[in-house]
């Protein structure tokens, strides 16, 4: 079973409603926007960045509006977790079973020890629907915010909403 099928199967298993939209590979937000424009339902498309702390013993997934940019130094101040750097591909595979260009909170289904901590931009807290890759950048999944919060509870990872910009 591939990564996308694993995500969709887990969402079905957990009774979480979603819509999936297939598209060509979209490893960057700029490329993905071209395909997201063709999605018939309104959703807040998200940027997902995976970081590690200076010691490499803590990992963070940061989720925010795809139209925003955040400087790492500003992020370090907001998160108050010390010096951050982007996690390596090896760490992405180890903790979330994802590859660069496909980072998504759906990778949490593979974090069985709940190692990854999420920081979600407060501006997304009340969005009606959110959109993420299903651990594969050849599709986008639209999910209600209510169901996304339920997904996070079922995964068991700690998370918090914070002001990023």
C-alpha positions, 0 to 999 in steps of 0.5 A: 500500500502506498502512502496516499492509500494508507492515509485515505484508509486511516481516515476511512477507518476513523470515520473522518470525512474528506474529499481527495483531488488528484493532480500532477506532482506538486512538491512546492506551494507555488506549483500546488497553487496551480492545481488548488485553483481547480479544486471546486470546494473552498479550503484553506491550503496549508504550508507544512514545515518539519523542523528539529531542535538544535540537539536533534532530540525534538521535532516540530511540524509547523502548519500555516497559511500557504500564502504566508512566509515565515523567517526561521529566526521569527519562528524560533522566537514564536515557538520558544524552542531554541535554535531550529533547523529543517529536519533531514529527509532521514528524519522525515522518513523516521518520524512521519514516513514522508519525503520532502515535498509531501510534508503533511500532518497526515504523516502523524499516522506513522508517528506511533510514539507521538514524538512530533509536536505540532504548532498550528497558526492561530489563523487556521483555528476557525477555517471551515476546511483545510487542505493537505497532501495525503503524504504524497504530493500527487493529491490534495485532501480537503477536510473540515476543521472539525474533522482535522481536530478529531484526526489530531486527537486520534493521532495523540500528538501534542499540538497548540495554536499559536500566533505566527504572523 
